[in-house]
């Protein structure tokens, strides 16, 4: 009798284990299909999905709209321009013997200054402080590339991706304080000043299920961007007191073709290279508004005579 009962209990246990395995298998599969933000691999996957794509060479495009204001002590703030920007980018896989598998992002970006009333692309601008009419130099930075990013730090520690999640929406924000030698300055900035001093603030958000889904190559995101900086060099403001602040919102697009028609016309006419991202192995130094402006000034041969608002 004992042996029959023992055999029965074994069969019952076996049946329970089979049923348990069948019941749990969908959960196991579902978990495997989700990105684990706490792993080095998950960190890289999440960052790639946010910034570009899990597919090497898959081009993605961001767009943003906004406004730019001037603040001068003792005056009301002035709405100077509207803004329309785009960034076309792609990612490529990179490997490091110690840090493992990561990625590198390469991109080009444009930001147009628009008439705040008509919305037209500005070609000239009458400076309200100097009464000088100056040529408008739009942002056309090529390239804007990033250093390789990995899920592990240089000393081997795993980096976790930690967005805030509210009502199924993930949020990320970060600040970029900028303070470096101004490329338009001379050899004595250490003694007389002339550094570029600004702050850029970025906010991203999107659907958490889309970001977690390992089967989707990208996660579509909404963005917000703020910049606080000194005068733009083409405004020819010299040492006049004041600052600029920019405020814009935008999103990652399903395709480059979703860009506003105004931007697509401007690219076709003046910036044809911005139809596509740079190659993933692009090793050129990054362009900034300041280095771009320096090239234009040098080409025009109209270096400053020291008088704000003049040549």
C-alpha positions, 0 to 999 in steps of 0.5 A: 500500500505504501508503494502505491501511495508513493507512486501516486504522490509522485505522479501527482507531483509530476503533473503539478510541475508540468502544469506549473511550467505551462502556466509560467512559460508565457510569463518567462517569455514576456520577461525575456522580451523586455529590456532590463534597465539594470544591466549593462546590455539594457542600459545600452539598449535603452539609450540607443532606442531613445537617441536613435535605433537598435539597428546599425545605420538606421537613420532617425530624425528629431524636430523642434519648434520654439522661440528665442528671447533677449534679456538686457538689464533694465529692459523688458525681455524681447522676443527676437526670433522663432526657432525651427530645428532638426537633427538627423542621426544614426548609431553604430555598434562599437566594442571595447575590450573592458567595457563590452558592447556599446554604440556611437551616435553621429549626426548633423543639425540645423536650427533656423531663425524665423521672423517672429511675426511672419514665420519666414526664414530670416536672411537679414536682421536689424539689431534693435540695440545698434540699428545695424543690419546684419546677415543672419547665420543659421545653425548648421553644425556638421557633424554633431557626434558623440563619444562611444557609450557603454553599459559599464564605466571605465572601472567596470561598474554597471551603469543603470538606466533610471528614468522616472515613470508616471502613468506609463510615461517615462521621463528623463532630464539632464543639464549641460553646463558649457564653459570653454575657450571661445573659438572666436577669441584671441590668445589672451582669454585667460587674462581678459576673458572671452570664454563661451559660457552657457547652459543647455537643458534637455527633457525627454519623455515617451511611452514606457512599454515601447521603451521596454519592448526589446522587439522594437528597434526605436522608442519615439520620444518627445523633447524639450530644450532650453538654452541660456547663453550670451549673444550670438556672434552674428548679432555683433553685440560685442561686450554689451550687457545681456543674454539670450534664452531659447525655449523649444519642444519637439519629437522624434519623427517616424521618418525624415519626410515628416519634417516641416515643408519649410525645413525641407525646402531650406535643406534642398536649397542650402544644406543638401548634406543634411538629408542624411546623417554622417557615416557611422565611422565619421572622425571629424571634429564636432562643429559648433555655432562658434566654429561655424561662424569663424569659418564664415568670418574668415571666408568673408575677410571681415574680422571685427574692428572692435566696434560692436555692430560694425565691421 
